[in-house]
Amino acid sequence: MDNSSVPGQQRVGLSAWFSLLFAMVFFSGLLGGKNWYGVFDFTTLNGAFGKVVSGVNPAGESLDVAKSAFRGNGGYGAMDGFLFAFGLIPAVMFALGMINVLEHYGALRAARKLLTPLLRPLMGVPGATGLALIGSLQSTDVGASLTRVLADEGQITEKEKTVFTMFQFSAGAMITNFFSSGAVLFTLIAVDGSQAVPSSIGMCVAVIFIMKIVGANMMRLILNVTERKAKTEVQHG
């Protein structure tokens, strides 16, 4: 039997390693922004919906024009939920399309070979989840959609999916949310002229990432205890 025909034993060539490197950079958010290299960033290429006028208020001799996304303001219930889900479609379709292209060139095989020795003891998940892990740091939609694909293709078990979902659920889209909202705290100055937050951005990012791993392992522990208890009940039943 030719081992190269087995998905988990296919040869990982130079194109696979290059595809993995490109995927890591593309989904990491490192190249985000309005510079020319933004064309290699997922969020930049994914773009955003335009704004529509939601209200006009007089402001002295001028008019104050309020704008909102296509969802508008004040929506609720199933109808607003439908529009929210509709807004996720472009990001999910784009992410899955990119992953299919990268998978064709061997990115998932390279991720499995490179990251399994790290992720298996760290969180009990295979290296194939590497791209979903990287994507989830920038976008919750990307992480969720890629995890669903891995589960549907049988590359992760139900237990692994639950543990990995816990990793993503804690501090979802860590990089995007932290640098868009939390980073402003490091610009605050106390009354005495010192920094109001006595820490660095790197330290905070490290703590968040470490606690995501801790949360995943807590879920892993709970599942192990539950499985052991279920087996004991079956044996004594």
PASEBA-1860 file (N, C-alpha, C; in nm, 3 decimals):
! residues 237
1> MDNSSVPG> 0.084/-0.121/0.000/0.000/0.000/0.000/0.087/0.125/0.000 ~ 0.057/0.222/-0.081/0.134/0.347/-0.089/0.093/0.439/0.024 ~ 0.189/0.470/0.113/0.158/0.554/0.228/0.122/0.695/0.189 ~ 0.166/0.737/0.071/0.136/0.874/0.028/-0.010/0.894/0.000 ~ -0.086/0.784/-0.014/-0.229/0.795/-0.040/-0.308/0.811/0.087 ~ -0.246/0.790/0.202/-0.313/0.807/0.330/-0.303/0.953/0.371 ~ -0.415/1.024/0.398/-0.412/1.166/0.427/-0.316/1.203/0.538 ~ -0.312/1.125/0.644/-0.227/1.161/0.757/-0.080/1.134/0.733
9> QQRVGLSA> -0.045/1.059/0.619/0.093/1.022/0.593/0.143/1.083/0.462 ~ 0.071/1.173/0.403/0.115/1.235/0.280/0.240/1.318/0.304 ~ 0.325/1.320/0.204/0.450/1.393/0.215/0.424/1.542/0.228 ~ 0.497/1.604/0.319/0.485/1.748/0.340/0.601/1.815/0.269 ~ 0.571/1.876/0.156/0.675/1.939/0.075/0.691/2.087/0.104 ~ 0.773/2.151/0.022/0.801/2.293/0.040/0.676/2.377/0.023 ~ 0.591/2.342/-0.072/0.468/2.419/-0.096/0.375/2.412/0.025 ~ 0.373/2.297/0.094/0.288/2.283/0.213/0.336/2.374/0.325
17> WFSLLFAM> 0.469/2.378/0.346/0.522/2.465/0.452/0.499/2.612/0.418 ~ 0.514/2.647/0.290/0.490/2.786/0.250/0.343/2.822/0.268 ~ 0.254/2.729/0.235/0.110/2.753/0.252/0.075/2.772/0.399 ~ 0.137/2.691/0.486/0.112/2.705/0.629/0.161/2.840/0.679 ~ 0.280/2.880/0.636/0.334/3.010/0.678/0.245/3.123/0.631 ~ 0.200/3.114/0.506/0.110/3.218/0.454/-0.020/3.222/0.533 ~ -0.075/3.104/0.566/-0.201/3.098/0.641/-0.185/3.159/0.779 ~ -0.072/3.132/0.844/-0.048/3.186/0.978/-0.041/3.339/0.975
25> VFFSGLLG> 0.025/3.392/0.874/0.034/3.538/0.862/-0.100/3.597/0.819 ~ -0.166/3.530/0.726/-0.291/3.581/0.670/-0.401/3.592/0.776 ~ -0.412/3.492/0.863/-0.518/3.491/0.963/-0.475/3.552/1.097 ~ -0.349/3.587/1.112/-0.301/3.636/1.242/-0.334/3.782/1.268 ~ -0.352/3.860/1.163/-0.378/4.002/1.179/-0.252/4.086/1.187 ~ -0.135/4.025/1.169/-0.008/4.099/1.179/0.006/4.203/1.069 ~ -0.054/4.179/0.954/-0.039/4.270/0.841/-0.163/4.356/0.819 ~ -0.247/4.365/0.920/-0.368/4.445/0.907/-0.338/4.593/0.897
33> GKNWYGVF> -0.428/4.667/0.837/-0.411/4.811/0.824/-0.436/4.857/0.682 ~ -0.409/4.983/0.657/-0.435/5.041/0.526/-0.310/5.052/0.440 ~ -0.198/4.993/0.486/-0.078/4.990/0.405/-0.091/4.886/0.295 ~ 0.005/4.886/0.201/-0.005/4.796/0.086/-0.006/4.649/0.127 ~ 0.066/4.616/0.237/0.071/4.476/0.276/-0.060/4.429/0.340 ~ -0.158/4.518/0.354/-0.289/4.478/0.404/-0.360/4.380/0.313 ~ -0.315/4.369/0.187/-0.376/4.273/0.094/-0.347/4.130/0.136 ~ -0.256/4.111/0.230/-0.225/3.977/0.280/-0.287/3.953/0.418
41> DFTTLNGA> -0.387/4.031/0.454/-0.454/4.017/0.583/-0.601/3.983/0.562 ~ -0.649/3.886/0.636/-0.787/3.840/0.619/-0.888/3.950/0.647 ~ -0.875/4.018/0.761/-0.973/4.119/0.799/-0.977/4.234/0.700 ~ -0.859/4.275/0.652/-0.852/4.385/0.556/-0.922/4.349/0.427 ~ -0.895/4.228/0.376/-0.958/4.186/0.252/-1.107/4.158/0.270 ~ -1.143/4.113/0.389/-1.285/4.086/0.415/-1.366/4.216/0.412 ~ -1.305/4.325/0.455/-1.369/4.455/0.444/-1.482/4.476/0.543 ~ -1.570/4.567/0.511/-1.682/4.600/0.599/-1.797/4.654/0.515
49> FGKVVSGV> -1.918/4.641/0.568/-2.035/4.697/0.500/-2.031/4.849/0.506 ~ -2.089/4.913/0.407/-2.099/5.057/0.409/-2.204/5.104/0.509 ~ -2.203/5.232/0.538/-2.296/5.291/0.632/-2.414/5.356/0.559 ~ -2.529/5.354/0.623/-2.647/5.420/0.568/-2.694/5.525/0.668 ~ -2.763/5.626/0.619/-2.812/5.733/0.705/-2.928/5.681/0.790 ~ -2.913/5.695/0.921/-3.018/5.647/1.011/-3.095/5.760/1.080 ~ -3.045/5.880/1.065/-3.115/5.992/1.127/-3.046/6.124/1.098 ~ -3.125/6.232/1.097/-3.072/6.367/1.073/-3.125/6.458/1.182
57> NPAGESLD> -3.033/6.524/1.253/-3.071/6.614/1.362/-3.011/6.752/1.338 ~ -3.089/6.858/1.362/-3.034/6.993/1.346/-2.930/7.022/1.452 ~ -2.817/7.078/1.410/-2.709/7.115/1.503/-2.666/7.257/1.470 ~ -2.741/7.354/1.522/-2.713/7.493/1.492/-2.749/7.525/1.348 ~ -2.651/7.575/1.273/-2.676/7.608/1.134/-2.646/7.492/1.041 ~ -2.608/7.381/1.097/-2.577/7.263/1.016/-2.665/7.145/1.058 ~ -2.648/7.037/0.990/-2.723/6.916/1.021/-2.627/6.806/1.067 ~ -2.666/6.739/1.172/-2.588/6.627/1.223/-2.648/6.498/1.166
65> VAKSAFRG> -2.573/6.433/1.079/-2.620/6.312/1.011/-2.567/6.190/1.085 ~ -2.657/6.108/1.136/-2.618/5.984/1.205/-2.623/5.869/1.106 ~ -2.522/5.783/1.113/-2.514/5.670/1.023/-2.506/5.539/1.101 ~ -2.553/5.434/1.041/-2.547/5.301/1.104/-2.525/5.197/0.996 ~ -2.495/5.073/1.039/-2.478/4.964/0.944/-2.613/4.925/0.886 ~ -2.612/4.833/0.792/-2.737/4.796/0.724/-2.838/4.735/0.820 ~ -2.792/4.689/0.939/-2.885/4.634/1.037/-2.971/4.742/1.100 ~ -2.925/4.867/1.094/-3.000/4.976/1.156/-2.983/4.978/1.306
73> NGGYGAMD> -3.067/5.053/1.374/-3.062/5.065/1.520/-3.194/5.021/1.581 ~ -3.186/4.965/1.702/-3.306/4.930/1.776/-3.370/4.798/1.740 ~ -3.302/4.718/1.657/-3.359/4.588/1.622/-3.350/4.490/1.738 ~ -3.434/4.388/1.735/-3.431/4.286/1.841/-3.500/4.160/1.789 ~ -3.484/4.053/1.864/-3.554/3.929/1.834/-3.499/3.856/1.713 ~ -3.582/3.767/1.659/-3.541/3.680/1.549/-3.505/3.760/1.424 ~ -3.575/3.868/1.399/-3.550/3.946/1.277/-3.412/4.011/1.282 ~ -3.377/4.069/1.397/-3.244/4.128/1.410/-3.137/4.020/1.409
81> GFLFAFGL> -3.170/3.903/1.468/-3.076/3.792/1.466/-3.049/3.743/1.326 ~ -3.152/3.744/1.241/-3.134/3.703/1.102/-3.038/3.796/1.030 ~ -3.053/3.926/1.050/-2.964/4.021/0.985/-2.821/4.007/1.037 ~ -2.808/3.978/1.167/-2.675/3.957/1.224/-2.609/3.836/1.159 ~ -2.685/3.726/1.147/-2.631/3.605/1.084/-2.600/3.630/0.936 ~ -2.685/3.708/0.871/-2.662/3.741/0.730/-2.530/3.816/0.713 ~ -2.498/3.901/0.810/-2.374/3.977/0.803/-2.249/3.893/0.822 ~ -2.265/3.772/0.877/-2.151/3.684/0.898/-2.116/3.602/0.775
89> IPAVMFAL> -2.209/3.593/0.681/-2.190/3.506/0.565/-2.064/3.540/0.485 ~ -2.038/3.667/0.451/-1.917/3.696/0.371/-1.788/3.651/0.437 ~ -1.774/3.674/0.568/-1.651/3.636/0.637/-1.634/3.485/0.639 ~ -1.741/3.412/0.666/-1.734/3.266/0.674/-1.704/3.207/0.536 ~ -1.771/3.256/0.432/-1.748/3.206/0.297/-1.605/3.234/0.253 ~ -1.556/3.353/0.282/-1.421/3.390/0.243/-1.319/3.303/0.316 ~ -1.340/3.282/0.446/-1.247/3.200/0.525/-1.243/3.056/0.475 ~ -1.361/2.998/0.452/-1.365/2.860/0.405/-1.305/2.846/0.266
97> GMINVLEH> -1.326/2.946/0.182/-1.266/2.943/0.048/-1.113/2.945/0.056 ~ -1.059/3.031/0.142/-0.914/3.039/0.159/-0.858/2.909/0.215 ~ -0.928/2.850/0.312/-0.881/2.726/0.372/-0.880/2.613/0.270 ~ -0.981/2.608/0.183/-0.983/2.504/0.080/-0.865/2.518/-0.015 ~ -0.831/2.641/-0.049/-0.714/2.663/-0.136/-0.586/2.623/-0.064 ~ -0.572/2.667/0.062/-0.452/2.635/0.139/-0.441/2.486/0.167 ~ -0.556/2.422/0.190/-0.556/2.277/0.213/-0.510/2.203/0.089 ~ -0.546/2.252/-0.028/-0.504/2.190/-0.154/-0.352/2.189/-0.166
105> YGALRAAR> -0.288/2.293/-0.117/-0.142/2.302/-0.125/-0.072/2.242/-0.003 ~ -0.149/2.181/0.088/-0.088/2.105/0.196/-0.071/2.176/0.327 ~ -0.136/2.292/0.346/-0.118/2.368/0.470/-0.164/2.288/0.592 ~ -0.275/2.216/0.580/-0.325/2.139/0.695/-0.233/2.022/0.728 ~ -0.173/1.960/0.626/-0.078/1.852/0.653/0.044/1.905/0.726 ~ 0.092/2.021/0.683/0.207/2.081/0.749/0.174/2.121/0.892 ~ 0.054/2.177/0.911/0.012/2.216/1.046/0.000/2.095/1.136 ~ -0.053/1.986/1.081/-0.068/1.863/1.160/0.069/1.811/1.204
113> KLLTPLLR> 0.165/1.812/1.113/0.298/1.760/1.144/0.374/1.851/1.239 ~ 0.359/1.982/1.222/0.436/2.077/1.302/0.376/2.100/1.440 ~ 0.243/2.110/1.446/0.179/2.154/1.569/0.126/2.042/1.659 ~ 0.110/1.921/1.604/0.059/1.812/1.689/0.147/1.786/1.811 ~ 0.281/1.782/1.798/0.365/1.761/1.916/0.350/1.872/2.021 ~ 0.301/1.988/1.980/0.282/2.099/2.073/0.141/2.102/2.129 ~ 0.041/2.094/2.041/-0.098/2.109/2.084/-0.152/1.985/2.153 ~ -0.100/1.866/2.119/-0.151/1.744/2.181/-0.124/1.742/2.332
121> PLMGVPGA> -0.002/1.766/2.379/0.018/1.769/2.525/-0.035/1.896/2.590 ~ -0.041/2.006/2.512/-0.082/2.134/2.569/-0.232/2.140/2.594 ~ -0.311/2.093/2.497/-0.457/2.099/2.510/-0.529/1.971/2.471 ~ -0.454/1.871/2.426/-0.517/1.746/2.386/-0.586/1.751/2.252 ~ -0.545/1.843/2.164/-0.603/1.853/2.030/-0.494/1.833/1.926 ~ -0.528/1.786/1.806/-0.427/1.761/1.702/-0.379/1.890/1.637 ~ -0.269/1.878/1.566/-0.212/1.995/1.498/-0.298/2.047/1.386 ~ -0.393/1.965/1.337/-0.482/2.010/1.230/-0.566/2.129/1.272
129> TGLALIGS> -0.578/2.150/1.402/-0.656/2.265/1.451/-0.574/2.394/1.450 ~ -0.450/2.386/1.406/-0.362/2.503/1.412/-0.415/2.624/1.337 ~ -0.465/2.603/1.215/-0.516/2.716/1.137/-0.642/2.774/1.200 ~ -0.728/2.687/1.252/-0.848/2.736/1.320/-0.809/2.813/1.445 ~ -0.706/2.768/1.515/-0.659/2.838/1.634/-0.611/2.977/1.599 ~ -0.529/2.986/1.495/-0.476/3.116/1.453/-0.588/3.207/1.406 ~ -0.681/3.150/1.329/-0.793/3.231/1.280/-0.882/3.281/1.391 ~ -0.900/3.200/1.496/-0.988/3.238/1.606/-0.932/3.353/1.688
137> LQSTDVGA> -0.800/3.375/1.680/-0.740/3.486/1.754/-0.778/3.620/1.692 ~ -0.817/3.618/1.566/-0.854/3.742/1.497/-1.004/3.753/1.474 ~ -1.071/3.639/1.452/-1.214/3.642/1.421/-1.282/3.519/1.478 ~ -1.386/3.541/1.557/-1.462/3.428/1.612/-1.532/3.350/1.502 ~ -1.575/3.419/1.397/-1.644/3.353/1.287/-1.553/3.256/1.214 ~ -1.428/3.298/1.191/-1.331/3.213/1.123/-1.302/3.089/1.205 ~ -1.277/3.109/1.335/-1.247/2.995/1.423/-1.361/2.896/1.428 ~ -1.483/2.947/1.440/-1.600/2.859/1.449/-1.622/2.781/1.319
145> SLTRVLAD> -1.612/2.849/1.205/-1.637/2.782/1.077/-1.530/2.678/1.047 ~ -1.404/2.708/1.078/-1.297/2.611/1.051/-1.307/2.492/1.145 ~ -1.348/2.516/1.269/-1.367/2.406/1.363/-1.479/2.314/1.316 ~ -1.584/2.373/1.264/-1.696/2.293/1.210/-1.649/2.207/1.094 ~ -1.566/2.261/1.008/-1.515/2.184/0.895/-1.430/2.067/0.944 ~ -1.344/2.092/1.043/-1.260/1.985/1.098/-1.345/1.874/1.158 ~ -1.452/1.914/1.228/-1.540/1.815/1.290/-1.616/1.736/1.184 ~ -1.666/1.802/1.081/-1.741/1.734/0.975/-1.652/1.637/0.897
153> EGQITEKE> -1.524/1.672/0.881/-1.432/1.586/0.807/-1.373/1.476/0.894 ~ -1.407/1.475/1.023/-1.358/1.371/1.112/-1.213/1.388/1.155 ~ -1.159/1.509/1.142/-1.020/1.532/1.180/-1.006/1.558/1.330 ~ -1.116/1.587/1.397/-1.116/1.601/1.542/-1.237/1.527/1.598 ~ -1.221/1.472/1.717/-1.330/1.400/1.781/-1.424/1.497/1.851 ~ -1.534/1.445/1.902/-1.630/1.529/1.973/-1.566/1.590/2.098 ~ -1.485/1.510/2.168/-1.418/1.560/2.286/-1.319/1.670/2.251 ~ -1.240/1.647/2.147/-1.142/1.747/2.103/-1.212/1.875/2.058
161> KTVFTMFQ> -1.327/1.859/1.993/-1.402/1.977/1.949/-1.450/2.059/2.068 ~ -1.495/1.992/2.173/-1.543/2.063/2.293/-1.430/2.137/2.362 ~ -1.315/2.072/2.376/-1.200/2.136/2.440/-1.152/2.255/2.358 ~ -1.144/2.236/2.227/-1.096/2.342/2.139/-1.195/2.459/2.135 ~ -1.323/2.428/2.143/-1.425/2.534/2.146/-1.412/2.616/2.273 ~ -1.378/2.551/2.384/-1.357/2.623/2.508/-1.241/2.720/2.495 ~ -1.135/2.677/2.428/-1.020/2.765/2.404/-1.064/2.889/2.328 ~ -1.147/2.871/2.225/-1.190/2.984/2.143/-1.291/3.072/2.216
169> FSAGAMIT> -1.379/3.009/2.294/-1.486/3.083/2.360/-1.431/3.182/2.463 ~ -1.323/3.143/2.531/-1.263/3.232/2.630/-1.182/3.339/2.559 ~ -1.221/3.466/2.580/-1.153/3.580/2.515/-1.151/3.560/2.364 ~ -1.269/3.543/2.305/-1.280/3.522/2.161/-1.223/3.638/2.081 ~ -1.163/3.606/1.967/-1.098/3.706/1.880/-1.005/3.794/1.963 ~ -0.916/3.730/2.035/-0.832/3.798/2.135/-0.755/3.916/2.077 ~ -0.689/3.896/1.966/-0.604/4.002/1.911/-0.688/4.121/1.866 ~ -0.793/4.093/1.790/-0.877/4.202/1.737/-0.941/4.281/1.850
177> NFFSSGAV> -1.004/4.212/1.945/-1.075/4.282/2.051/-0.981/4.355/2.147 ~ -0.867/4.293/2.176/-0.776/4.357/2.271/-0.716/4.484/2.213 ~ -0.668/4.476/2.091/-0.601/4.593/2.033/-0.699/4.700/1.987 ~ -0.825/4.664/1.966/-0.923/4.765/1.926/-0.990/4.831/2.047 ~ -0.993/4.761/2.160/-1.061/4.815/2.278/-0.971/4.827/2.399 ~ -0.897/4.723/2.429/-0.819/4.722/2.552/-0.690/4.801/2.546 ~ -0.632/4.816/2.426/-0.503/4.883/2.416/-0.509/5.029/2.457 ~ -0.628/5.089/2.453/-0.640/5.230/2.490/-0.606/5.252/2.637
185> LFTLIAVD> -0.618/5.149/2.719/-0.588/5.162/2.861/-0.442/5.198/2.886 ~ -0.355/5.158/2.794/-0.213/5.182/2.813/-0.172/5.325/2.777 ~ -0.268/5.403/2.728/-0.241/5.544/2.699/-0.282/5.634/2.815 ~ -0.349/5.578/2.916/-0.396/5.658/3.029/-0.282/5.694/3.122 ~ -0.283/5.814/3.169/-0.180/5.865/3.258/-0.242/5.901/3.393 ~ -0.179/5.857/3.502/-0.229/5.887/3.636/-0.199/6.033/3.672 ~ -0.251/6.077/3.786/-0.235/6.216/3.829/-0.088/6.251/3.849 ~ -0.009/6.156/3.899/0.132/6.184/3.924/0.219/6.173/3.800
193> GSQAVPSS> 0.158/6.151/3.685/0.232/6.143/3.559/0.276/6.005/3.519 ~ 0.252/5.906/3.604/0.291/5.769/3.571/0.180/5.701/3.491 ~ 0.212/5.588/3.433/0.113/5.515/3.356/0.006/5.457/3.449 ~ -0.119/5.469/3.408/-0.228/5.420/3.492/-0.232/5.268/3.497 ~ -0.183/5.202/3.392/-0.179/5.056/3.389/-0.033/5.012/3.399 ~ 0.009/4.962/3.515/0.150/4.925/3.536/0.185/4.791/3.473 ~ 0.169/4.779/3.344/0.200/4.655/3.274/0.225/4.689/3.128 ~ 0.265/4.589/3.053/0.289/4.608/2.910/0.183/4.536/2.829
201> IGMCVAVI> 0.169/4.577/2.703/0.073/4.512/2.615/0.110/4.365/2.596 ~ 0.239/4.338/2.579/0.283/4.201/2.560/0.249/4.112/2.679 ~ 0.265/4.166/2.800/0.233/4.089/2.920/0.084/4.056/2.925 ~ 0.000/4.153/2.893/-0.144/4.131/2.896/-0.186/4.028/2.792 ~ -0.129/4.037/2.672/-0.161/3.939/2.567/-0.119/3.799/2.611 ~ -0.001/3.790/2.674/0.048/3.660/2.721/-0.045/3.601/2.828 ~ -0.091/3.686/2.921/-0.181/3.639/3.027/-0.313/3.589/2.967 ~ -0.367/3.665/2.872/-0.494/3.625/2.809/-0.477/3.492/2.739
209> FIMKIVGA> -0.369/3.476/2.664/-0.348/3.352/2.589/-0.327/3.234/2.683 ~ -0.250/3.255/2.789/-0.227/3.147/2.886/-0.357/3.104/2.953 ~ -0.440/3.202/2.988/-0.567/3.168/3.054/-0.664/3.098/2.958 ~ -0.652/3.126/2.828/-0.732/3.051/2.730/-0.693/2.904/2.734 ~ -0.564/2.878/2.744/-0.516/2.740/2.753/-0.561/2.676/2.883 ~ -0.556/2.753/2.992/-0.602/2.702/3.121/-0.750/2.664/3.113 ~ -0.830/2.749/3.051/-0.973/2.720/3.037/-0.997/2.593/2.956 ~ -0.919/2.575/2.848/-0.934/2.455/2.767/-0.900/2.330/2.846
217> NMMRLILN> -0.797/2.339/2.930/-0.757/2.223/3.010/-0.855/2.196/3.124 ~ -0.921/2.299/3.173/-1.025/2.277/3.272/-1.141/2.198/3.210 ~ -1.178/2.236/3.088/-1.281/2.160/3.017/-1.234/2.018/2.989 ~ -1.108/2.004/2.954/-1.050/1.872/2.929/-1.056/1.785/3.053 ~ -1.028/1.845/3.169/-1.032/1.772/3.295/-1.175/1.729/3.328 ~ -1.270/1.820/3.308/-1.411/1.789/3.335/-1.458/1.672/3.248 ~ -1.421/1.675/3.120/-1.461/1.568/3.030/-1.398/1.435/3.069 ~ -1.271/1.438/3.110/-1.204/1.315/3.153/-1.271/1.256/3.277
225> VTERKAKT> -1.304/1.343/3.373/-1.370/1.297/3.495/-1.508/1.240/3.463 ~ -1.580/1.309/3.374/-1.714/1.263/3.336/-1.708/1.128/3.266 ~ -1.610/1.112/3.175/-1.595/0.984/3.104/-1.559/0.872/3.201 ~ -1.469/0.901/3.293/-1.428/0.799/3.390/-1.545/0.758/3.480 ~ -1.624/0.857/3.518/-1.740/0.828/3.602/-1.842/0.745/3.526 ~ -1.863/0.778/3.398/-1.959/0.703/3.317/-1.913/0.558/3.299 ~ -1.784/0.536/3.277/-1.732/0.400/3.262/-1.746/0.320/3.391 ~ -1.723/0.388/3.505/-1.737/0.321/3.634/-1.881/0.277/3.658
233> EVQHG> -1.975/0.366/3.622/-2.117/0.333/3.640/-2.158/0.217/3.551 ~ -2.101/0.213/3.429/-2.136/0.103/3.338/-2.081/-0.029/3.391 ~ -1.958/-0.026/3.443/-1.896/-0.147/3.494/-1.969/-0.202/3.617 ~ -2.022/-0.111/3.699/-2.093/-0.154/3.821/-2.244/-0.165/3.801 ~ -2.285/-0.133/3.677/-2.428/-0.138/3.651/-2.473/-0.276/3.612
END
